[in-house]
Amino acid sequence: MITKLMIEQHFHGAYGVDFNRANVKDVLDVAHKIKKEGVGGIFPTLVTDTLENTKKQIKVIKEAAQKQTSDCAKILGIHLEGIFINPEKKGIHNPAHLLEPTIENFKKVADEFVKIVTLAPELCKISALGENLMSYLRKLGVKVQAGHCLGADLEGCDGVTHLFNAMGGITHRSRSTALSALVNDDIYTEVIADGVHLSDDALKLVFKSKPADKILLVSDALPCTHSDIKEFTFADEKVFFDGTRAASAQGTLAGSTKLLPDIVKVLAQKNLFNPKFIDNPYKYHKIDIPGSIEWDESYNVVKVKD
């Protein structure tokens, strides 16, 4: 099988590197290593942090993008996952750093290299000028994704962040974030299909309900991914990796420990993989990255071509 290079729009690091703590060299090292695994484009993702460190890391990732070479996965922009989420669905995020999702608060960290923002739509209030943060971001060309939230109204959203995880789940008598995402054919949905975040039945429900061209495979990978790290601090929380799951001492999942090529193999072994899933981020972000991946019959990456 030959496919395009993969695009990773939601991951926090790998190979021992945490994008919330990385320096320029660290970011470039990740971009270089992940290109060899068939990922041609990345959106380094920042978890909820202080305003000071968030702004610092945005500058670090921007500088890395300016210095990247052709043997690196293209650094396409930053996914700002935290700060503007609902504390009731915070997951591993530190609630001490959360801010109300307003235009004024976004301007405190605003940068043209921020290309995706995960937020809680139900907390976005209309300003005196008649707009909210979602409409403001979309005017800037930023993808707005509902995540770590409870709201069912997805009007104004381009997508949903890691469907089912850290959001209002499906009920049969009321609307919810997950249900609204499943029945709305215009909404793109991120899915962490690592075998840990979603059951097989949940994956089958997503793949039956959503048009195949609206599904975005993401890893939500953590710094321990493809490394020997077993304990580390992430989002101000101690995280323990047991070889399968990475979670806090209280059992809260911190993210995934697989990269996209690993996830493709997991899905293929369950007969749930669709090659369209690799094409979808190209359409979502309206980008084109040259190159291809050759896969063997067991869905191992055999060759990566520029």
Secondary structure, DSSP 8 states (H G I E B T S, - for coil): -EEE-EEEEEE-EETTEETTT--HHHHHHHHHHHHHTTEEEEEEEE-S--HHHHHHHHHHHHHHHHH--TTS-EE--EEE-SSSS-GGG-TTS-GGG-----HHHHTTT--TTEEEEEE-GGG----TTS--HHHHHHHTT-EEEE-SB-----TT-SEESSTTTTB----SSS--HHHHHHH-TTSEEEE--SSSSS-HHHHHHHHHHS-GGGEEE---B-TTTTSS--EEEETTEEEEE-SS-EEETT--EEEBS--HHHHHHHHHHTT---THHHHHHHHHHT-----EEEE-TT--EEEEE-
